[in-house]
Structures are given as structure tokens and as C-alpha cells.
Amino acid sequence: MRALHEGAAPSLDLLAQACGRSPAAMRKRAASEGWRDAEAAMQLSNQEKRLRALLDQQIGKAEAAGADEAGSASADKARMDAIAAVMRTLEKIGEITRSDSGAKENQTRRDEDVAAILRRIDERIVELAIGYVRRLVGDPSEPG
């Protein structure tokens, strides 16, 4: 416990020793509960900072090229593709580093959005099928 208090890296072995549990039991619990390694999370955070700086740099270049109006269309497209790639990477890093509850909320929101889209598609298919059947049988309430 002293080592942890004095700033030692909280390894699973050290945590097990502080809790009076075996390292194997601590690793098993960490795996079952999905504990993230602090060092790995810090590395992802540093990567995110560098990617954000790169994104700012690319956006600045794109704005400068737009102001000069001398950039070729292919250079602009390549720059926009690079910006989009960095943004997608930042989104993925955000998903990885976000807490499980935040990730679950996002997944639930995406599932609800997909369900709403599928419901609208299903309703439209039914509308189209009814309209087609009316056309086939010559329903007088339907023009044409």
C-alpha cells in the first residue's frame, strides 16, 4: 500500500498484494470486469493529442489553400481525405477510451436509431405494397 501511495505504477501484482489476494485472482477479476491498463489508456490519450494537433494542422493547410485558391483540386481532395481519416481515427480513440457506460449509451442510441430507420423502411414497404395491390385490382379510390 505504501508503494501505491508513494506513486508506484498500480500493477495487478501490486494491487493483489495490497488487497491480500493472489495475482492470478486479481488478473482473472480484471479480465472478467474489463479493467483497462492505465499505461495503455495514457498512451491512447497521447496519441489522441498528437492526432488532434495533426488535424488542426491539416485544417489550417486546407483553409490556407482555400484562401489562396491556387491549390489544385486533387491536392484539395487529398487534404480533405487526410482530414477525414484523422477525424475517424479520433472518433475511434474516443470510443476506446470512453467509459463503458458512455460506450453502452452510444451503442443504445445507435441501436435506437437503426430501429427507427428500419421501422420507417418497413412502413414504407407496406405503403408501397398496398398501393401496388390497389393498382392491380383497380381500386376506384386510387387515381389512375
C-alpha positions, 0 to 999 in steps of 0.5 A, spaced: 500 500 500 505 504 501 508 503 494 501 505 491 501 511 495 508 513 494 506 513 486 508 506 484 505 504 477 498 500 480 500 493 477 495 487 478 501 484 482 501 490 486 494 491 487 493 483 489 498 484 494 495 490 497 488 487 497 491 480 500 489 476 494 493 472 489 495 475 482 492 470 478 485 472 482 486 479 481 488 478 473 482 473 472 477 479 476 480 484 471 479 480 465 472 478 467 470 486 469 474 489 463 479 493 467 483 497 462 491 498 463 492 505 465 499 505 461 495 503 455 489 508 456 495 514 457 498 512 451 491 512 447 490 519 450 497 521 447 496 519 441 489 522 441 493 529 442 498 528 437 492 526 432 488 532 434 494 537 433 495 533 426 488 535 424 488 542 426 494 542 422 491 539 416 485 544 417 489 550 417 493 547 410 486 546 407 483 553 409 490 556 407 489 553 400 482 555 400 484 562 401 489 562 396 485 558 391 491 556 387 491 549 390 489 544 385 483 540 386 486 533 387 491 536 392 484 539 395 481 532 395 487 529 398 487 534 404 480 533 405 481 525 405 487 526 410 482 530 414 477 525 414 481 519 416 484 523 422 477 525 424 475 517 424 481 515 427 479 520 433 472 518 433 475 511 434 480 513 440 474 516 443 470 510 443 476 506 446 477 510 451 470 512 453 467 509 459 463 503 458 457 506 460 458 512 455 460 506 450 453 502 452 449 509 451 452 510 444 451 503 442 443 504 445 442 510 441 445 507 435 441 501 436 435 506 437 436 509 431 437 503 426 430 501 429 427 507 427 430 507 420 428 500 419 421 501 422 420 507 417 423 502 411 418 497 413 412 502 413 414 504 407 414 497 404 407 496 406 405 503 403 408 501 397 405 494 397 398 496 398 398 501 393 401 496 388 395 491 390 390 497 389 393 498 382 392 491 380 385 490 382 383 497 380 381 500 386 376 506 384 379 510 390 386 510 387 387 515 381 389 512 375 
